């Protein structure tokens, strides 16, 4: 049974996000960007491997931005996550199909 106040359900109080969450996420994004710049500048890997490493780092940054700044880690955000996931899946399938044509 959920608690009630004057016949109104009491909503649980959500803990406000700490500013350090945003600072830490921004720090990791800067680190990923610096790694990408160093890989390209130093020519440590062959071009194909560099492409895949940069693509992986960019994917990590997208996930960090979605879950940190778009607040997708909060409760009740399952529908936006599902629709974004389906959109990404359709985009990947389309891109692979275009490349294989």
C-alpha positions as CSV (number, residue, x, y, z in Angstrom):
1,X,0.0,0.0,0.0
2,X,1.4,3.4,-0.9
3,X,1.4,6.2,1.5
4,X,-1.2,8.9,1.1
5,X,-1.6,12.5,2.3
6,X,-5.1,13.9,2.1
7,X,-6.1,11.1,-0.2
8,X,-3.3,12.1,-2.6
9,X,-0.4,9.6,-3.3
10,X,2.9,10.9,-1.9
11,X,5.5,11.0,-4.6
12,X,9.0,9.8,-3.5
13,X,11.6,12.6,-3.4
14,X,14.3,12.2,-6.0
15,X,17.8,13.0,-4.9
16,X,19.2,15.9,-7.0
17,X,22.1,15.1,-9.3
18,X,25.5,16.0,-8.0
19,X,27.4,18.5,-10.0
20,X,30.4,16.1,-9.9
21,X,28.5,13.7,-12.0
22,X,28.6,16.3,-14.9
23,X,32.2,17.3,-14.2
24,X,33.3,13.6,-14.3
25,X,31.4,12.9,-17.4
26,X,32.8,16.0,-19.1
27,X,36.3,15.0,-18.0
28,X,36.0,11.6,-19.6
29,X,34.7,13.2,-22.9
30,X,37.8,15.4,-22.9
31,X,40.0,12.4,-22.3
32,X,38.4,10.4,-25.2
33,X,38.8,13.4,-27.5
34,X,42.4,13.8,-26.5
35,X,43.1,10.1,-27.2
36,X,41.5,10.5,-30.7
37,X,43.7,13.5,-31.4
38,X,46.9,11.8,-30.3
39,X,46.1,8.7,-32.3
40,X,45.7,10.7,-35.5
41,X,48.6,13.1,-34.8
42,X,51.1,10.4,-33.8
43,X,50.1,7.9,-36.4
44,X,50.5,5.1,-33.9
45,X,48.1,2.7,-35.7
46,X,47.3,2.0,-39.3
47,X,44.4,4.1,-40.7
48,X,41.9,1.3,-40.5
49,X,42.6,0.6,-36.8
50,X,42.6,4.3,-36.1
51,X,39.2,4.6,-37.7
52,X,37.7,1.8,-35.5
53,X,39.3,3.2,-32.3
54,X,37.9,6.6,-33.0
55,X,34.5,5.2,-33.9
56,X,34.5,3.3,-30.5
57,X,35.5,6.4,-28.6
58,X,32.8,8.5,-30.4
59,X,30.2,5.9,-29.4
60,X,31.3,6.1,-25.8
61,X,31.0,9.8,-25.9
62,X,27.5,9.6,-27.4
63,X,26.4,7.2,-24.6
64,X,27.9,9.5,-21.9
65,X,26.1,12.5,-23.3
66,X,22.8,10.7,-23.6
67,X,22.9,9.2,-20.1
68,X,24.4,12.3,-18.4
69,X,23.1,15.4,-20.1
70,X,19.9,13.9,-21.5
71,X,19.1,12.2,-18.1
72,X,18.4,8.8,-19.6
73,X,19.7,7.2,-16.5
74,X,16.7,8.4,-14.5
75,X,13.7,6.3,-13.8
76,X,10.9,6.3,-16.3
77,X,13.0,6.9,-19.4
78,X,12.6,3.5,-21.0
79,X,10.5,4.6,-24.0
80,X,13.0,7.2,-25.2
81,X,15.8,4.6,-24.8
82,X,13.9,2.1,-26.8
83,X,13.1,4.5,-29.6
84,X,16.7,5.8,-29.8
85,X,18.0,2.2,-29.8
86,X,15.7,1.3,-32.6
87,X,16.7,4.4,-34.5
88,X,20.4,3.5,-34.1
89,X,19.7,-0.1,-35.2
90,X,17.9,1.1,-38.3
91,X,20.7,3.6,-39.1
92,X,23.3,0.9,-38.7
93,X,21.4,-1.6,-40.9
94,X,20.9,1.2,-43.5
95,X,24.6,2.1,-43.5
96,X,25.7,-1.5,-43.8
97,X,23.3,-2.0,-46.7
98,X,24.5,1.1,-48.5
99,X,28.2,0.0,-48.1
100,X,27.4,-3.5,-49.3
101,X,25.6,-2.3,-52.4
